[in-house]
Amino acid sequence: MEQNTGAHALEYAGFWRRFGAFVVDAMLISIVISMIFPLGSRFPLNLDDRWYFIPLVTISNALSVLATLAYSVIFWCWRGQTLGKMLLNIRLLRGDGSDISFGYAMLRYLGYVVCILTLGGGFLWLAFDSRKQGLHDKIAGTVVVKLPDAAASDAALANLGHSTG
């Protein structure tokens, strides 16, 4: 599906392109988190020292979630693109073509939680949706579009909010 924007059309980014961006982001976040929280070297080998294992894992997981939340929300608000989306030339927008705000970014991240609670069904939804929206996109009113090239995408993004189709 394409959204007409006058002389240019933006095509919604599909499942595999978005999944590729997710994989890139997940790898980058994992590398950064493992450098900040090197949990693997802290696992006790002696069973007498295992008392701190559960609090350590709990704190590490909570910090990982916060780092992922910060990464996503900051990049979505700043550019509408995480590093993975930049690499795959796709961008996150509101349904009317405007940039995503902090509130909508938080809502979209909360939508990720809902998608995970549906055992990934909310993410798979975008493979079958006409606007390629997952449940998290529907919750936040966002779309992810392919950017054809820098000059054409700037013109298309400028006109997206003014389209009638």
C-alpha positions in Angstrom: 0.0 0.0 0.0 1.1 3.5 -0.7 0.0 6.9 0.7 -0.1 9.6 -1.9 1.5 12.9 -1.1 1.1 14.9 -4.2 4.1 14.2 -6.5 5.5 11.5 -4.2 4.1 8.4 -2.6 5.4 6.8 0.6 5.1 3.0 0.9 4.4 1.4 4.2 7.3 -0.7 5.5 6.5 -4.4 5.7 7.1 -7.1 8.2 10.6 -8.3 7.1 12.1 -4.8 6.7 10.8 -3.8 10.1 12.0 -7.1 11.6 15.5 -6.5 10.2 15.5 -3.1 11.8 14.4 -4.7 15.1 17.3 -7.2 14.9 19.9 -4.5 14.3 18.5 -2.5 17.2 18.4 -5.6 19.5 22.0 -6.4 18.7 23.1 -2.8 19.3 21.2 -2.6 22.6 22.5 -6.0 23.7 26.1 -4.9 23.0 25.7 -1.7 25.0 23.9 -3.4 27.9 26.5 -6.2 28.1 29.2 -3.6 28.3 27.4 -1.6 31.0 26.1 -4.6 33.0 28.6 -7.5 32.4 26.3 -10.0 34.3 27.9 -13.1 32.8 31.1 -12.6 34.7 29.2 -12.2 38.0 27.5 -15.6 38.0 28.6 -17.5 41.1 30.4 -20.8 40.5 30.3 -21.7 44.2 26.7 -22.6 45.2 27.3 -21.1 48.7 27.5 -17.6 47.0 24.3 -17.9 45.0 22.2 -15.8 47.4 22.7 -12.6 45.4 21.9 -14.2 42.0 18.1 -13.4 42.0 18.5 -9.7 43.0 21.3 -9.3 40.5 19.3 -10.7 37.6 16.2 -8.7 38.7 18.2 -5.4 38.8 20.0 -6.3 35.5 16.7 -7.0 33.7 15.1 -3.8 35.0 18.0 -1.7 33.9 17.9 -3.5 30.5 14.3 -2.6 30.1 14.9 1.0 31.0 17.9 1.2 28.6 15.7 -0.2 25.8 12.9 2.2 26.6 15.3 5.1 26.6 16.9 4.1 23.4 13.6 3.6 21.6 11.8 6.7 22.9 14.8 9.1 22.4 15.4 8.0 18.8 11.6 8.0 17.9 11.2 11.5 19.2 14.5 12.8 17.8 14.4 11.4 14.3 11.5 9.0 14.0 14.1 6.4 13.4 16.2 4.1 15.6 19.6 3.1 14.3 18.1 0.0 12.8 15.4 2.0 11.0 18.1 4.4 9.7 20.1 1.5 8.3 17.0 0.1 6.5 15.8 3.5 5.4 12.4 3.4 7.2 10.8 6.0 9.4 8.2 6.1 12.1 5.4 8.8 11.8 2.0 9.6 13.2 -0.8 8.5 11.0 -1.3 12.1 9.8 2.4 12.3 8.7 3.6 14.4 11.7 6.6 13.5 13.9 6.0 11.4 16.9 5.9 13.1 20.3 7.1 11.9 23.7 3.6 10.9 24.7 3.0 8.8 21.6 6.5 7.3 21.8 5.7 6.1 25.4 2.3 4.8 24.2 3.9 2.9 21.4 6.5 1.4 23.7 3.6 0.3 26.0 2.1 -1.2 22.9 5.2 -3.3 22.6 4.4 -4.7 26.0 0.9 -5.6 24.8 2.3 -7.3 21.8 4.6 -9.4 23.9 1.7 -10.3 26.1 -0.1 -11.6 23.0 2.9 -13.9 22.5 4.0 -11.9 19.5 0.7 -11.9 17.8 0.5 -8.1 17.9 3.7 -7.9 15.9 2.6 -10.4 13.4 -0.5 -8.4 12.8 1.5 -6.0 10.7 2.2 -8.7 8.1 -1.5 -8.8 7.2 -2.7 -5.2 7.9 -3.3 -2.9 4.9 -1.3 -0.1 6.4 1.3 -2.6 7.8 0.5 -1.6 11.4 1.2 -3.8 14.3 -0.9 -3.7 17.4 1.6 -1.3 19.0 1.2 1.0 15.9 -2.6 0.9 16.2 -2.4 1.7 19.9 -0.2 4.8 19.3 -1.7 5.8 15.9 1.7 5.4 14.1 2.9 4.1 10.7 6.3 3.1 9.5 7.1 4.1 5.9 10.0 3.4 3.5 12.0 6.4 2.6 12.9 6.3 -1.1 15.8 8.8 -1.0 16.7 11.9 0.9 15.3 14.5 -1.5 12.2 12.7 -2.4 11.5 11.6 1.2 11.7 15.2 2.5 9.1 16.4 0.0 6.9 13.3 0.6 7.1 13.8 4.4 6.3 17.5 4.0 3.2 16.6 2.0 2.0 13.5 4.0 -0.1 15.5 6.4 -1.9 17.3 3.5 -2.9 14.1 1.6 -6.5 13.3 0.9 -5.9 9.6 0.1 
